[in-house]
C-alpha cells in the first residue's frame, strides 16, 4: 500500500487528476471469498486519493463472468 500511496502523491505533485490501478485476481480463491477485503483496500486508496484531489479508475483482470458483480458492487463504493 505504501507504494500505491507514494504513486498517488507523485501523480498529484505532477498535476494529474486521475490515477488508474489494476485489481488482479487473488490466485486460488473465488472472487466472492475476498471481495470484501478488496473493496476495503480500494476504499482506503480512494480516501487517500480524494485527499490529494485525485480520482481513481480501477482496471480489472477479472473474467466476464464477474462483470455484473463488479459493476453492481462498484456502485456501492463511494
C-alpha positions, 0 to 999 in steps of 0.5 A: 500500500505504501507504494500505491500511496507514494504513486498517488502523491507523485501523480498529484505533485505532477498535476494529474487528476486521475490515477488508474490501478489494476485489481488482479485476481487473488490466485486460488480463491473465488472472487466472492471469498475476498471481495470484501477485503478488496473493496476495503483496500480500494476504499482506503486508496480512494480516501487517500486519493480524494485527499490529494484531489485525485480520482481513481479508475480501477482496471480489472483482470477479472473474467466476464463472468464477474462483470455484473458483480463488479459493476453492481458492487462498484456502485456501492463504493463511494 
